[in-house]
Amino acid sequence: MNKLRETLREAIVEAGVKDGMTISFHHHLRNGDYVLNMVLEEIAALGIHDLTVNASSIFDVHEPIIEHLKNKVVTGLEVNYMGGKVGRAITEGIMEKPVIFRSHGGRAGDMENGSSKVDVAFIAAPCADDMGNLSGKYGPSACGSMGYAFSDAMYADKVVAVTDHLEAYPLADVSIPEGYVDMVVCVDKIGEASRIVSGTTRITKDPVGLRIAYLAAQVVKHSGYLKDGFSFQTGAGGASLAVAKYVEEMMEKEHIQGSFCMGGITGYLVSMMKKGLFKTILDVQCFDMEAIESIRDNANHQEISATRYASPQAKSCAVDSLDVVILGATQVDLDFNVNVHTDSQGYIMGGSGGHCDTAAGSKLSIVVAPLIRARLPLIVDEVLCKSTPGETVDVIVTQRGIAVNPKRTELKELLVKAGLPVKEIKELKEIAEAITGVPQQVKPEGRVVAKVLYRDGVEIDTIKSVK
Amino acid sequence: MNKLRETLREAIVEAGVKDGMTISFHHHLRNGDYVLNMVLEEIAALGIHDLTVNASSIFDVHEPIIEHLKNKVVTGLEVNYMGGKVGRAITEGIMEKPVIFRSHGGRAGDMENGSSKVDVAFIAAPCADDMGNLSGKYGPSACGSMGYAFSDAMYADKVVAVTDHLEAYPLADVSIPEGYVDMVVCVDKIGEASRIVSGTTRITKDPVGLRIAYLAAQVVKHSGYLKDGFSFQTGAGGASLAVAKYVEEMMEKEHIQGSFCMGGITGYLVSMMKKGLFKTILDVQCFDMEAIESIRDNANHQEISATRYASPQAKSCAVDSLDVVILGATQVDLDFNVNVHTDSQGYIMGGSGGHCDTAAGSKLSIVVAPLIRARLPLIVDEVLCKSTPGETVDVIVTQRGIAVNPKRTELKELLVKAGLPVKEIKELKEIAEAITGVPQQVKPEGRVVAKVLYRDGVEIDTIKSVK
């Protein structure tokens, strides 16, 4: 048995990629990924059309897909997140079929229960052996965790691993085992290492961001969850990391020993684990080099699959045991619904990722965002896209005050008692509008360009084209 | 969500164990296992009948199952291996329904393709957290690898973990993740640590055994497979370990750097890895304390599932990349078919385990056995049970000579050229019979008490009752 194929084209042909099929990709190489573009280019050259691309995320580096959408090489798109460049083209109506948005947990879950069927998965593998044992931890394009690729490997009919670093059989540290992999193709480069780690991973210096982070940390402190065994997820943005910094200071001061931290992992969380503030890191995606080094070298830094992270089809997942998550928002409405899919003009520039998964699973979900952005208030009557339902969102923290979901009366009492600036969400809206004026309500009324599925696979909202 | 249950009985009831169902067990606690007996005792007390027990192996410690067979609590039995005590009862016809024998790879494969359906899996877990993340590496009943339990966890409808060592969530080093586990029960003891490690794991001192081992090592040497990248599996018996010792000496002398060793892992193989003779160990089952320590502490000592080890349903498995395997036999026939299920009287006292899997996958399968045992010749006209088909067996090594499968003409030439005592298999039979006399052919003619399925799930032989 020989799984090595000379060229990507050979593997595509042998995998039987045909008009109308669904192919999948994972996004751990982020904005440095070459594989999605490479595969689509070959497929286009082979004259194949009408494919659905299920990619855990689409970044700006994937802009060439716009051409394939125009040429009907790709006519279906399913993602958990979409960057602004492709997002704008979609929002302007480049596709006939609506994009399907899922969450990170929902994507894995829908593959598990068979509602999202993949014909051929292409797995960018920073390290592989010739029988298809794969790892993201080694090689020139190392990305660390390959958490989102596990479900693709397990449930696709055919699996093609694309690597630029072949090691002798057997790989000594395996993430995805050979039993799931049909073919291995070795190419020059699967990604641009310097762009694999992308986005802000430094603590904000902006005073508004720091104020929000400080208040969010105060919410954590007075919520009652900050005690031994504490578990925590925060994003990689500058404000999220600032929350981590304040939480760290409190944990150190009060000698709190947390259990785990989670999410897109940065060096900041790694350093908290190293200090003993958390026993372990559950890592579904690495956001910087320190995280990649740590998952390779530190046994307490565990790679987890999207299923283990957040699948609602699993018998349980890590988000079910999460105490506190810090989340972002482009818009929040009076019912605490959160939009992370579009900007305030209705253009797609994001997606749920793990947003609705962690909001649903955690004991305390805190949305942090500036009250006003680009002269527009954060809080609106109705979000343009309901990414995360308000019933799973506990607290909104802005620099001008904190709104607590009316469902959480005890939590509200605790925060008021602690002297935090708790306000009604309507008040926060009015404060913003007193500064910006009441903005003209934008409401795209074009045809449906995207459907947003909640983590259980049920449609929760649609996104309409902007004319 | 709370997965902890106070008692085993509560978990059995909640899992919905009912008359006619199939329940499963894994055997990493070997002859020290308490869990199978404990569960069956509760089930019997609950008045449940007509169960099928699918246990990866049954040891003598599981003798109480005989009572449950008599009482029709258990009416079906599916195993990869069965010790002599229960084996005798089966051979004497205690069950109406034939026992189903599979191989280690075949059991996993049949679960994967749905032909072997388990309703409730009971997983003995030396270490667990309250959400069902499981490991075999820690705790007072540590068994190391839990390789055979993965398929039970993944494919059973309900999964109950039984542990005697609960750790705080989340377990930092997880073998079976929580997403597969419904309930966790903490009991006093899941096993007798001193008997978990059982069987001979020391090199034989018997001169006949040493002679056989020496010859087998010479076969390895002159086969052409002993070179850089060499991969090797040997059992835990004294003669198998003696082969390892001779192979070790040759590798050291010739500075050969092997790739992996595999199988039931002992301290001997661990020490070979530590010396750099093998890059990594692929471990589906630990046979002694050194192996358990090593899989816990050494990153190059990898736990693998039965699927990754040997499943013919996987897109590939480790046995497909194995160079040389050393195997045992109770009988070999003139067509090189091997019996490891019964003794020469026809009594069940074993099973395939990974025998036919590794024979089929490896480039060179060597059966080592004394030419005469208990005054009976090893080589017979027809084996009482065809455990491993002769077309996958390359060489038979006895103290009096070596027989090479006629299919392997090149190999035979190499061994003859090296001056090894190569003989026709018929000659070996005659040499033995010259000493023992031609034994009376035993051939049980009772009803079928067991069916032997080959690794692909197809029946390869049956075992009949001894009157």
HADDOCK unambig.tbl for C-alpha pairs under 7 A between the chains (distance, minus, plus):
assign (segid A and resid 169 and name CA) (segid B and resid 259 and name CA) 6.94 0.50 0.50
assign (segid A and resid 170 and name CA) (segid B and resid 259 and name CA) 6.94 0.50 0.50
assign (segid A and resid 172 and name CA) (segid B and resid 280 and name CA) 5.96 0.50 0.50
assign (segid A and resid 172 and name CA) (segid B and resid 300 and name CA) 5.63 0.50 0.50
assign (segid A and resid 177 and name CA) (segid B and resid 308 and name CA) 6.95 0.50 0.50
assign (segid A and resid 178 and name CA) (segid B and resid 315 and name CA) 6.94 0.50 0.50
assign (segid A and resid 178 and name CA) (segid B and resid 316 and name CA) 6.03 0.50 0.50
assign (segid A and resid 178 and name CA) (segid B and resid 317 and name CA) 6.66 0.50 0.50
assign (segid A and resid 179 and name CA) (segid B and resid 308 and name CA) 6.07 0.50 0.50
assign (segid A and resid 179 and name CA) (segid B and resid 314 and name CA) 4.49 0.50 0.50
assign (segid A and resid 179 and name CA) (segid B and resid 315 and name CA) 4.60 0.50 0.50
assign (segid A and resid 179 and name CA) (segid B and resid 316 and name CA) 4.88 0.50 0.50
assign (segid A and resid 179 and name CA) (segid B and resid 317 and name CA) 5.81 0.50 0.50
assign (segid A and resid 180 and name CA) (segid B and resid 314 and name CA) 6.59 0.50 0.50
assign (segid A and resid 180 and name CA) (segid B and resid 315 and name CA) 5.80 0.50 0.50
assign (segid A and resid 181 and name CA) (segid B and resid 315 and name CA) 6.20 0.50 0.50
assign (segid A and resid 182 and name CA) (segid B and resid 315 and name CA) 6.09 0.50 0.50
assign (segid A and resid 259 and name CA) (segid B and resid 169 and name CA) 6.95 0.50 0.50
assign (segid A and resid 259 and name CA) (segid B and resid 170 and name CA) 6.97 0.50 0.50
assign (segid A and resid 280 and name CA) (segid B and resid 172 and name CA) 5.98 0.50 0.50
assign (segid A and resid 300 and name CA) (segid B and resid 172 and name CA) 5.62 0.50 0.50
assign (segid A and resid 308 and name CA) (segid B and resid 177 and name CA) 6.95 0.50 0.50
assign (segid A and resid 308 and name CA) (segid B and resid 179 and name CA) 6.06 0.50 0.50
assign (segid A and resid 314 and name CA) (segid B and resid 179 and name CA) 4.51 0.50 0.50
assign (segid A and resid 314 and name CA) (segid B and resid 180 and name CA) 6.60 0.50 0.50
assign (segid A and resid 315 and name CA) (segid B and resid 178 and name CA) 6.96 0.50 0.50
assign (segid A and resid 315 and name CA) (segid B and resid 179 and name CA) 4.61 0.50 0.50
assign (segid A and resid 315 and name CA) (segid B and resid 180 and name CA) 5.81 0.50 0.50
assign (segid A and resid 315 and name CA) (segid B and resid 181 and name CA) 6.21 0.50 0.50
assign (segid A and resid 315 and name CA) (segid B and resid 182 and name CA) 6.10 0.50 0.50
assign (segid A and resid 316 and name CA) (segid B and resid 178 and name CA) 6.04 0.50 0.50
assign (segid A and resid 316 and name CA) (segid B and resid 179 and name CA) 4.88 0.50 0.50
assign (segid A and resid 317 and name CA) (segid B and resid 178 and name CA) 6.67 0.50 0.50
assign (segid A and resid 317 and name CA) (segid B and resid 179 and name CA) 5.82 0.50 0.50
